[in-house]
Amino acid sequence: MKIQSILFIFLLIFLVSCKMDNQATTPSVKAENMKKNVGDAYAMLNQEDFKAGEIKSERIAAMEALNFRMKESGNKSYTIMDKDIWVYDGVVKNSDMVTGDSLGGRWIDFKDDLTYEYGRYDQKEGTGKYFYDMEKAFLLLIDDNEGMKPQEFEVKMNNDMLVIVGHYTYKDNNMQAKLNRQPSFPIKK
């Protein structure tokens, strides 16, 4: 009888632990499905460590911050950001680096109405809202796609070159990119 009780308890513990393991993998499966919905047109995509619920709450908080910053600045945009198109020349994420033609003609275009568009070559593939704080040199981006988390970057500018370094606010401190200003979209070779 004691052996049956011990086996029953062992079986119960085993079943509960299997169920817990299954529940633990469910959010990552959802995150993977969400990533497929987002696509990879955006060169700075970085949301592997986020679950759908986290993204939603981060977006709400970021939108409040964006609206506050826009109101405080009087919806001020800067020509240094919104003149021409910024074409990705290199992206570093964790220890992976992608440069030049490997980026597939990805670009981002900041507009003077504090919106942005991004895509590949001459194809627009997404839009969003941004705020650039020139004094603090920070850029906040909120994509219109509700599946994408907000992002914040430290900005370093030198003439027609822009370097953005991910900030820890939305766990983007593992990435950075170099962009070059161009008057027109990149051309497929």
Steps between C-alpha positions, in 0.01 A plus 500: 500500500784744581664430166173579318466825694856600421451414131176698495668806656794467258260474204303802624817709537614390154167598340493840672858576395423402139200731499712784643767444232232513232364828638850645516553441128164642393601871526810443287287329235266801508802732477628306199160526328491872581845543344375338179212751492744788543738385228861605461476813284594710799878476541494561878249226588586385852218343694597140564489548878150651504162334535183640341367637833830672574505664159149634548581656840833641374321657202243668727772647724712606202204670331438703816868601507494585129187714531644682803831570325325617184275734699791640702698573183205643309525212248840625391688305238859549390618529141812309595276194552225542244704619202536222239498125572724309740636178344638227726870442441562266793308338785649326802273283715661308784817373332351481148588767248331563165634762260454650155308301238417230757248744649288472187450870435334571836431863585307722741353840413417742782230753407457854636158403643681264744406184310734263322492244223736212434550238236728345243613663180198690366242301699348645818442218750408677823425824681507644849538803724825637638640772718856624482629691802791702364619619843520149646580336163235230542260357244174328601328284235152346520402292200140506377508118500363405843715186497820702523639633825613862534869582474727773630844585366783732586579705189843601374505713188781616277399681179335236281563209735276388785591245766227372729587304811227302672397612847406262781152657542344240267788250511668626185844548653618194303486681166620796304499615140674738263286677241593728211288787369389466138272722291318195353425136569777242459509325163498122467818381328 
